[in-house]
Amino acid sequence: MKEKVKIMPSLIIIPLVISLFLFVNWANKSFPPPLIKISQQQVAMNFNNRSLELFSMGKKRMISALLWVTTMLESDHDHYKNSDYNSWIFLRLKTITRLDPLFQEAYLYGGQYLSVIKDDDLGAQYIFDRGMDLVPENFYIKFYAGFHYYLELKDFKRAISIFESIQDHPQMQQTMPNIKTFIARLYEKGGDYQTALMLLEQILRQPNLSPAIKQRLSKRVKQIHNKNPSL
């Protein structure tokens, strides 16, 4: 009789446990928990530049390289909407280039990342400007900085200045052989139609210009004259 009493609760508990398990499984599928997204901006760790320099113990390049690798691994795609030099990746790049002012990859790729991926225009401007000042011989830092000023900041005057400084660089003919017509376009967009017209007419006087290019540039010259009959 006692054995029968012991068996009965077991027969009741087992179906209840199975039913509870099935219910929980159904509830998890039917009502998934809300996703909690924590941005890298909230969790990224940055350092006081002055303190890091003091405690680097002469290993600045090693620490900057380690921070660079860590930054690449932690990189995100969230746009930064504020204009306050406070995006986590900008602060990290600032630290890296403070420790190693000649870290060319940080200026070149970090500047592009801030400009294109993060939409941190002011941060990218700071990184590009610092790179152009400290590594002036790097063609590509200036090249992409010029596009940042042109496309993102709409600062045509500064973009023209940068592109004119590298238009005769040997690398330019491989990267952008139509640089002179591009600079003329920048002058046109900046409202300096007279200089744009002068550059286009100089290009048109060049020998061995293909008929297709000559036709296209002549059309642009005509368009500028139509917009500004006084020229």
C-alpha positions, 0 to 999 in steps of 0.5 A: 500500500505504501509503494502505491502511495509513493508511485502516485505522486511520481505519476502526477509530477512527471506529466506536470514537468513535461507540460511545464517544459513544453509551455516554456518552450512555446513561450520562448518561441512565441514571445522572444525577449527584447534585444538589448543593444549596447553601442560601442560608443557606450562601452569603448574604453579610452585613456587619458593621453597624458597619463598613458604617455607618462606610464608608457615607459618608452614603449609608445610604438608598441602600445599604439600598435596594440591600440590600433589592432584593438580598435580595428577589432572593436570597430562598429558601423554606428553613425556618430551624430554629434559634432563634439570630437567625442566619438570613441574611435576618434578619441582612440585614434587621437591617442594612437597618433599622440603616442606615435605621431608618424603612425601613417595607417591611423591617419589614412585608414582612420580618417577614411573610417571616420569620414565614410563609416562613422560620419564623424566629419569633424573627427575625420577632419582633425585626423586628416589635418594632423596626418597631412601636417606630420606626414606630408610626404604621404600622397594618399593621406592628402588624396583622401583628405581632399575628398573629405573636404570636397564631399563631406565638408563641402569646403571646396577652397580647402579641397582645391588647395589639397589637390593642387598640392599633389596634382603633379605627384607621380602617383596621381597619374595612376590614381586620377589621371584627369586631376586637372579637369577635376580641379576645374570642376571644384573651382566651378562648384566653389563659384569661381567660374573664371578660374574653372574656365581658364583651366578647361581652356588650358586643357583643351589646348593640350596636344593629343587630346582625344576627340571624346574628351575634347567634346566633353570639355568643350561642352563644359566650357559652353555651359559655364559661358551660358551661366555667366555671359560676362566671362 
